[in-house]
Amino acid sequence: MTNKIICGIDEVGRGPLAGPVVSAAVVLPRGHNIQGLIDSKKLSPKKRKEFFEEIVAIADIGVGMVSRKEIDRINILQATYLSMKKAFWNLEAKPEKILVDGFAIPSKSIKSEGIIKGDEKIEEISAASIIAKVIRDKLMDSVDPIFPQYEFSKNKGYGTKIHMNALFKNKATLIHRRSFSPVKKNLPDKILSDTLSYKKLLIQQKKSLDEVNKEIKNWLSLKNVIY
């Protein structure tokens, strides 16, 4: 096993009410010097960013991102698998062993093995969890100024008390997952949707989201990471 090219895959963002689901596939070079790789959830934001820079400097990395619209269209489970497939397809290398946190990817073309708590056991999966987490967090931080009432920079789209209160008061945004029950119950009604001010706001928010996506893509491109 140690002589094979190993790819670790993990996702971030299955549970949030807003934003995309992001997966990363990572192949670490043999004999690398990165020490202490563990599950991204057990690291401070500062330490995650430090590991992120170390990993992107030496690893082959693929990233897959699936939008809110696609999540609503195919459901979050299938969207998660799709993001993992995209991450794998964006690798330069052709791994001989593909290890996934949790369960294997249901795919005839990608022969993978699921590892329960793999992000705590396999360093390639740990690295993938760090890459996916830092990227998704950066995206949610970037959209926070577009939707300031929801505090996305703090909750990353998860259903915190402040987020839920804002959702009830202000209704769902462009990045909320409409197939998720709390969001479905708080969609903008027709009266609000038909107002000129609301339509103008949506246009501006769409433009701002396009800019955020371009910034994220450019940032990753500078680090030779493609999604």
LINBELPE-V571458 format. One record per helix or strand. SS is the DSSP state (2 for helix, 1 for strand). FROM is the first residue (numbers start at 1). LEN is the number of residues. Records with the same first field share a line. If there is no record, write none. Layout:
SS=FROM-LEN ; FROM-LEN
This chain:
1=6-7 ; 18-1 ; 21-7 ; 60-7 ; 97-5 ; 112-4 ; 176-1 ; 226-1
2=40-3 ; 45-14 ; 68-7 ; 76-14 ; 118-4 ; 123-21 ; 148-3 ; 152-4 ; 161-10 ; 181-4 ; 190-4 ; 196-27
